[in-house]
């Protein structure tokens, strides 16, 4: 049965590709997302320097999925969590929480970020793009790029809301009974130097390494800090 399903999907995908090549010249969709590039016939007025915008349509060698509803766009080009949160995620979350629609997400299959987004937005609001599929749209909302959370007067309230979303989704309770230090010693730069282990031991301070942990493990550790 599983083999029959795979064969059917294989032939269906081939038909899909061939069909779209035949009609591609008549394509009237305003936007195409392929991997982490946005191809558009529509002027993007939102200020967001992280989005690679191309005027030419992409090579139609990929499968095609048409999205007819209004969706937000979330693209991730880097693994730096601070920049992701401040510059990309937070401005989008602010407009999404007031007008909830689905979000088309390209995050280079980063499992940590995927788990974070599912915890905050909910799986039902997320469309995770695949690199071998072209997504065709006529209605796309590009969120602004941010730099400083303090431009939002209620940023503390929103941060608390995001934190609670994560805790509730992961069923994690805040029990802040540990003294933790994140030395970033596993990183090549921006790490703390000359950490005295004897001092940490004497004051019952535990040094943690976060880069190798899953999203749930990181939230669990920080809920105890």
ROKE-443527 format. One record per residue: residue in one letter; x, y, z of N, C-alpha, C, O, CB in turn. Coordinates in steps of 0.2 Angstrom, whole numbers, plus 5000, padded with zeros to 4 digits. Glycine has a CB too. Layout:
# residues N
aXYZXYZXYZXYZXYZ...
END
This chain:
# residues 225
x500449945000500050005000500450065000500350114996499550005006x501050065004501450125005501850134998501950194996501950115010x502050074995502350084988501850114983502150154979502550014986x501250094983500750124978500650194979500650234974500050084979x500650224986500650294987501250324985501150384982500550304995x501850304985502450334983502450344975502650394973503050294985x502250284972502150284965501650344962501850374958502050214962x501050344966500550394964500850464965500750504960499950384968x501150474970501450544972501950564966502050614964501750544979x502350514965502950524960502650544953502850594950503350464959x502150504951501850524944501450594945501450624940501350464942x501150604950500750664951501150724951501050774948500350664958x501750714954502250774954502550784947502650844946502850754959x502650734944502850744937502350784932502450824928503050674934x501750754933501150794930501150864932501050904928500450754931x501150874938501150944941501650994938501551044935501250944948x502250964937502851004934502751014927502851074924503450964935x502550964923502350964916501851014915501851054910502250904913x501251014919500751054918500951124919500751174915500151034922x501351144924501451214925501951234920501951294919501751214932x502351194917502851224912502451244906502651284902503351164910x501851204905501451224899501051284900500951324895500951164898x500851304906500451364907500951414910500651474911499951354912x501551404911502051454914502051514911502051574914502751424915x502051514904502051584901501451624902501551684901502151564893x500951594904500351634906500251644913499651664915499651594903x500751634917500651644924500551714926500851764924501351614928x500051724930499851794932499951804939499751854942499151804930x500251764943500351774950500851824951501351834948500551704953x500751864956501151924958501751904961502351934960500751974962x501751854965502351834969502551754968502051714967502151844977x503151744969503351674969503951674974504451704974503651654962x503851624978504351604983504751544981504351494981504151604991x505351544980505751484979506351484983506751524983505951484971x506451434988506951434993506851494997506351505000507651424990x507451534997507351595001507351664997507551714999507951605006x507151654991507151714986506351724985505951684983507551694980x506151784985505551814983505551844976505951894975505251864988x505151814971505151844965504451884964503951854966505151784959x504451944962503851984962503752024956504252054954503852024969x503152034954502952084949502652144953502452194949502452054944x502552134959502252184963502752224967503152194970501652154968x502652294968503152334971503052314979502552314982503052404970x503652304982503652284989503752354993504352384993504152234992x503252384996503352445000503652445007503852495009502752485000x503552385010503852375017504552375017504952345012503552305020x504852415021505552415022505852355026505852345032505852475026x506152305022506452245024507052225020506952195015505852185025x507652245022508252235018508452155018508852135014508852275021x508152115022508352045023507952005017508151945016508152015029x507552035014507151995009507552005002507552065000506452015008x507751954999508051954992507451954987507151904986508451894991x507352014984506852024979507152014972507652054970506452084980x506751984968507051974961506451984956505851974958507251904960x506552024951506052044946505951984941505351984938506252104942x506451944940506351894935505951834938506151814944507051874932x505551794934505251734937505851684937506251684933504651714932x505751634942506251584943506151534937505651524934506251554950x506751494937506651434932506151384935506151364940507351394932x505651364930505151324932505351254932504951214929504551334928x505851234935506051164935505851134942505951074943506851164934x505551174946505251144952504551134952504151154948505451194958x504351094957503551084958503251154960503651194962503451034963x502651154959502251224960501751204965501351164964502051254954x501651254970501051254974500751324974501151374976501251234982x500151324973499751394973499451404979499051354982499251394967x499551464982499251484989498751534987498951594985499751504994x498151524988497651574986497451624992497151674990496951544984x497551604998497351655004497951705005498451695003497251605010x497751755009498251805012498651765017498451735021497851865015x499351775016499851755020500351805022500551845018500151685018x500651795028501251835030501851795027501851735026501351845037x502451835026503051805024503551805029503651865032503251835017x503851755031504451755036505051715033504951655032504151715043x505551755032506151725029506751725034506851775038506351755022x507151675034507751675039508351655035508351605032507551615045x508851705036509451695032510051675037510551665034509651755028x509951675043510451665048510251625054509651625055510751735050x510751605058510551565063510651605070510451575075510951505064x510751665070510851705075510151725079509751755076511251775074x510051695084509351695087509151765090508651785089509351655093x509651805092509551875094509251915088508751955089510151905097x509651915082509451955076508751925074508351965072509951945071x508651855074508051835072507451865076506951885073508051755072x507551865083507051885087506851955086506351975085507251865094x507451995087507352075087507152095080506752135079507952105089x507552075075507452105068506952075064506652115060508152095065x506752015064506351975060505651955063505151975061506651915057x505751915068505151885071504751935075504151935074505351835076x504951975079504552015084504152065080503552075081505052055088x504352105075503952145071503352115067502852135067504352185066x503552045065502952005062502451985067501851995066503251945058x502751965073502251945078501751995080501151985082502651915084x502052055080501652115083501052125078500452135080502052185083x501152125071500552135067500152075066499552075065500852155060x500452015067500051945067499551945073499051925071500551895067x499751965079499351955084498751995084498251975087499751965091x498752045080498152095079497752065073497152085072498352165078x498052035068497652005062497951945060498451935056497752065056x497751885063498051825063497851795056497251775054497751775068x498351775052498351745046498851695046499351695050498351795040x498851645041499451595040500051635038500051685035499251545035x500651595040501251625038501651575034501751515036501651645045x501951605028502351565024503051575026503351625026502251585016x503351515028504051515032504551485028504451425026503951485039x505151515027505751485024506251495029506551545030505951515017x506451435032506951445038507551395037507851375041506651425044x507651375030508151325029508151265033508651235035508851355030x507551235035507451175038507851175045508051125047507751115034x507851235048508151235055507651215060507151245061508351315056x507751155063507251125068507151165074506651165076507551055070x507651195077507651235083507151295081506651305085508351265085x507251335076506751385074506051365073505551395075507051425068x506051305069505351275068505051265074504451285075505451215064x505351235079505051215086504751285089504251285092505451175090x505151335089505051395092504451425089503951445092505651445091x504351425082503851455079503151415080502651455081503951465071x503251355080502651315081502351325089501751335090502751235081x502851335093502651345100502251415101501851425105503251345105x502551465097502251535098501651545093501151565096502751585095x501651525087501051535082500551485082499951495081501351545075x500751415083500351365083500451335076500451375071499651385084x500451265075500551235069500051255063500251255057500551155070x499451265066498951285061499051345057498751355052498251285064x499451395059499551455056500251455052500351505049499651505061x500551395051501251395048501251355042500951295042501751375053x501551385037501651345031502351345030502651395027501251375024x502751285031503451285030503651265023503451215021503751235035x503951305020504151295013504651245012505051235016504351365009x504651215006505151165004505551194998505351224994504851095002x506251174998506651204994506551184986506651224982507351184995x506251134985506051104978505351124976505151104971506151034978x505051174979504351194977504351264976504551304981503851174983x504051294971503951364970503251374972502751344970503951384962x503151424977502551444980502251504976502551564976502551454987x501651504973501351554969500851594973500351554976501151534962x500851654973500351694977500151754974500551784970500651704984x499551784975499351844973499251894979499251954978498751844970x499251864985499151904991499651884996499651834999498451894994x500151934997500651925002500851985006500852035004501351904998x500951975013501052025017501752025020501951975023500552025023x502152065018502852065020502952115027502752175026503352095015x503152085032503252115038503852165038504252155034503252065044x503852215042504352265043504952235046504952185050504152325046x505552265045506152245048506252285054506152345054506752245043x506452255060506552295066507252295068507652265065506152265071x507352335074508052345077508052345084508452325088508352405074x507452385087507452395094506752385096506252415094507652465095x506652335101505952325104505652385107505052385107506052265109x506052425109505752485113505352535109505052575111506352525116x505352525102504952565098504152545099503752575097505152555090x504052485102503452465104503352475111503652455116503352385102x502852515113502752535120502552485124502652485130502152595120x502252425121502052375125502452315124502252255125501252355124x503052325123503552265121503652215127503752155125504252295119x503652245133503752195139503152145139503152085140503852235145x502552175138501952135138501952085133501752025134501252185138x502152105127502152055121502652005122502551945121502352095115x503252025125503751975127503551925132503651865131504452005130x503151945137502851895142502351855138502351795140502551935147x501951875134501551835130501851785126501651725126501051885125x502451795123502751755119503051695123503051635122503351785115x503351715129503651675134503151625136503251565137503951705140x502551645138501951605141501751555135501551505137501451655143x501751585129501551535124501951475123501751415123501551575117x502651485124503151435124503051385130503051325129503851465123x503051415136502951375142502351335141502351275143502951425148x501751365139501151325139501151275134500951215135500551375138x501451285128501451235123501851175125501751115123501751265116x502451195128502951135130502751105137503151065139503651165130x502251135140502051115147502651115152502751075156501751035147x502951175152503551195156503351245161503051295160504151215152x503451225168503351275173503951315175504551285175503051235179x503851375177504451415179504651395187504151405191504351495179x505151375188505451355194506151385195506651345193505451275196x506251445197506851475196507251475203507351515207506751555195x507651415203507951395209508751375207509051355212507651335212x508951395201509651385200510051445198509751485195509651325194x510651445200511051505197511451475191511851435192511551525203x511351505186511651485179512051535176511951595177511151465174x512651515173513051565169513151535162513251475161513651575172x513051575157513151545150513751585148513751635146512451565145x514251545148514951565146515051575138515551605136515451525149x514651545134514751545127515451515125515651535120514651615124x515651465129516351445128516351395122516951385119516551405134x515751375120515851335114515851375107515951345102515151285114x515851435108515851485102516551505101516951515105515351535103x516651525095517351555093517451625095517951645096517451545085x516851665096516951735098516351745102515951715103516951775091x516451805105515951835110515851785116515351795120515351845107x516351745118516351705124516651735130517051785129516651635122x516451715136516751735142517451705143517451645142516351725148x517951735144518651705145518851705152518551735157519151755142x519251655154519551645161518951635166519051675171519951705162x518551595165518051585170518351535175518551485173517351545166x518251555181518551515187518051465189517551485192518851565192x518251405188517751345190517651345197517151325200518051285187x518251355201518251355208517751405211517351395216518951365211x517751465208517251515210516551495209516051505213517351585206x516351465203515751435201515551385206514951385209515651415194x515951335208515851285213515651315219515151285223516351235213x516051365222515951385228515251425229515051425235516551435230x515051455224514451485224513851455221513251475220514451555221x513951385220513451345217513151375211512551375210512851335222x513551395206513351415200513551365194514051345194513751485198x513051355190513151295185513251335178512851375176512451255185x513751315175513851335168513551295163513551235163514651345167x513151325159512751285154512951305147513251355145511951305154x512851255143513051255135512351245132512051195132513551205133x512151295128511551295125511451275118510951255115511151365126x512051285114512051275107511851205105511651195099512751295104x511951155109511851085107511151065110511051005109512451045110x510751105113510151085115509551095110509651145106510051125122x509051055111508451075107508051135110508251155115507951005107x507551155106507251215109506851195115506951245120506651235103x506551145116506251125122506751125128506651145134505851055122x507351095127507851085132508151155134508251175140508451045129x508151205129508351275131507851305135508051335140508551315124x507251305133506751335137506651305144506551345149506051325134x506751235145506751205151507351235156507251245162506851135151x507951235153508451265157508351335159508451355165509151255152x508151375154508051445156507451465161507451515164507951485150x506951415161506451415166506651405173506351425178505851375164x507251385174507551365180508051425182508351425188507851305181x508251465178508751515179508551565185508951605186508951555173
END
